[in-house]
């Protein structure tokens, strides 16, 4: 019983996270993202990076509304089952999301 409690507690401690940078707070964005991609990092992500270029995705710097990096349930689950609780972090997925302004006004 205690083992189950420990495992569930550790899973809950490996929580979801989100970092969002908002450039235009009151724009008329559609409710869907303009770009969404999940990237996988191995062994703590050491010496690995992924570049997302929102300027190209939104066609111009002025059309960028917000950029978000997320770890939802799916990402936390995959991190957990690949040793994330033991701080091994064999696989750490993160999701990048770019929102562009709705230019169809």
N, C-alpha and C positions, 0 to 999 in steps of 0.2 A: 504494500500500500504506500509506504513512504517513497519507494522508488518511483511510482507513478506520479506522486505529488512533486518530487524533485524534477522529473522530466518535464512535466507540464509547466512548472514554474520557470525552468530554464528556457523553454520554448517561448513563454510569454515575455521573458526578459529580452529576448532577441527581437525586439519590437519593430514595427513598421516605422518608416521615417519619410519625410518629404522636405525638400528644400525648394523654394519657389522664389524667383526673381520676377517682379512685376514692373513692366516699363510703362504701361498705359492702363491705369486703373479703371477708367470709365469708358473704355472702348466698347463697340458693339460686336463682340466676338460671338461666333456660333458656339454651340455647346460641345462641339467635337474638336479634338486636337488636329492641328495641321500635320504633325509628325509625332510618331510614337514608336520607340524602338527599345528593346531590352538587350543589354550587353552583359556578357558574362566575364568575370574576372577570376583568375585562378591563383591560389596560394597568396592570399591577402591582397591581391591586385598589385603585387610588387612589380615595378618596372612596366606596368601596363597602363594604357590610357586609351580613351576613345574620344574622338572629336565630333561634335555635332555643330554644324554651321547654320545657325538660325537665319543669318543674313541671306543665305542661298535658299533656304526653305521658304522664307516669307518674301523673297524677291527684293527686299530692301530693308535697311535697318529701321526705317520709320514704320514698317508694317509689323514689327515684332511686338506682341503684347506681353507674353510672359514665357519663361523657361522654367521647367521643373525637373528635378531628379527625385525619383521615388523608389522606395522599397515597400511594396505591398505584401499581402499575405503570401502570394506565390513565391516571391523572391526570398522572403524570410523562411518559408518552408524548405526551399531547395538549399538554402544556406544551412539550415538546421540538419537536414538529413545527410549533408556532406561534411559534417564535423564542426559546424559553426559554434556549437555550444562548448566544445572542448578547445576553442580558440585555434583550431586547425585551419578553418576557412579554406577548404579545398576549392570551393566554388562560391562566388559571391555575385549574384546577378543584381543589376540596377537598371531602372527604366528611365529613359530620357524622353521628355515630352515638350514640344514647342507649340505654342498657340500664336497664331497670326491674327491680325485685325481682320475683321470682315470688311472687305473693300467693295462689296456689292450694295452700297447704300444708295 
